[in-house]
């Protein structure tokens, strides 16, 4: 048992390193992952911030939303990478080397985690330069980091499943559109009570809102209520469904 587990761990680490190296060689995507957080922070704070009233400095309000938007944009890269692997025949070569599908997919998820953690750090850095001043203590920082990593993991597994569902890299990128849309229809960028009445129910019930409220409340030392528990429940549920779906889709795509 321990030998099998250690072998699986080696495969996961190896596939994760492969995905990171592939991402590093993709200069366009690497530059975008670095430039996107900077561009989004500047656009939302300086172009939109003056017109949006949130009861506080807009840079303080919008930081969690920009982080989640970067995560959603990053999901497209993960989905495309998985779709590329499935369409280029490399997976058959891995299978001939006794590398399991779980390791291949986990490698893409690991690379996605690394990219998005870097992206989130850049968001914080740019936000701090623009006036963001978090008031969290050590425990709140840890809680916020835990929620954020869980979100990234859930979105990454969902993107991997979508990459398996798509029949081409172009389709995989398009399938992630709804992930990118969700932050806009939430409390990430504007208070929900400013939205049309028909949209408020959806905005309050979808997963991005409790995630945003958790991150915002923890970073600013504000009451969070049950938002963190709802955020964790959403992330765990999405990740569980995505992992099962990815396993089923991978088996179907590699059936011989």
Secondary structure, DSSP 8 states (H G I E B T S, - for coil): -HHHHHHHHHHHHHHHHHHHHHHHH-HHHHHHHHHHHHHHHHIIIIIIGGG---SS-HHHHHHHHHHHHHHHHHHHHHHHHHHHHHHHTHHHHHHHTT--HHHHHHHHHHHHHHHHHHHHHHHHHHHHHTT------HHHHHHHHHHHHHHHHHHHHHHHHHHHH-SSHHHHHHHTHHHHHHTTTTTTTS-GGGS-HHHHHHHHHSHHHHHHHHHHHHHTT---TTHHHHHHHHHHHHHHHHHHHHHHHHHHHT--
